Amino acid sequence: MSTLFAFPGQGAQKPGMLQRLPDEPQIAEALSEASEVLGTDALALDTAEALASTRAVQLCLLIAGVAGARLLMRDGLEPDYVAGLSIGAYAAAVTAGALEYADALQLVAMRGELMQNAYPQGYGMTAILGLDLGQVEGLLEQVHSPQMPVHLANINADNQLVIAGSDAAMAAVAQRAKALGASCARRLAVSVPSHSALLDQPGAELAEAFAKVKLRAPRLRYLSSTTARPIADPERLRDDLAFNMCRIVDWHGILRTAYERGVRLHIELPPGSVLTGLARRVFEQGTLVAFDGARLDTLNALLRREAGRIE
């Protein structure tokens, strides 16, 4: 049996998310290093006011994910697989030993700024529940135009899709989706049209910065959130991270890949538990748990149990 560390993406953020992390040396070290690299107190990034910024949101998710993973791995217990939804991929790459934490902090700060500056207002993402992929793609074809751009962004489950685009275009798709029988069409707490061609240019700019950063082959198996397959080659990983902002996320595919490869312990790193809910749709057997709300000794016991099964 194997273990997956799953790192959430934008939309999972909550005010005080860094403040609520356990009072442990590994957490303090991750916060301190972030503060030093960024030149500001990391704990100032997770206020309600600060989280209005895409840059602050993405940095908080990176810091929380890396800090939580370091804490769980402090006794030498490691997951077999790591995966991250969107910005979560950066925490996954750091945890896998492929990307230095300091480099990730600088790249994520730039990533957030590029995305925010490209679309400061009037754009975002909307989740549509209750329709299948073909139905949503049909609605996108009806609405999308140069004046009202809207694209498929995330495949989270068979009947849970996310679209990205202009406010007007998303509202039009949402209206049609509800008329077609969607159970919900909900605007997400994301202020940029992530995982769409609208972010091709910011992705290209981030790739230029990535070219100057050293990446290593992942020590742990890294699953790409865009291909839903493992990546071991550092150059492929560089491309995956730099351009994941403008490529469709297939999280449902990642969960299927992980389950087919024997993963039976799915631990969602902070913050939140959205990924745990999505995993329940795929994992017919196994244990699904979120770091938030779980006891640290319980998480450690689960990791030891799975490690013992492998041995």
Helices and strands as residue ranges (DSSP letters): E 2-7, H 25-38, G 42-46, G 50-52, H 54-72, E 81-84, H 88-95, H 101-118, E 123-129, H 133-143, E 150-157, E 160-166, H 167-180, E 184-187, G 197-199, H 200-210, E 221-223, E 230-231, H 234-243, G 244-246, E 249-250, H 251-260, E 263-268, H 274-279, E 287-290, H 296-310
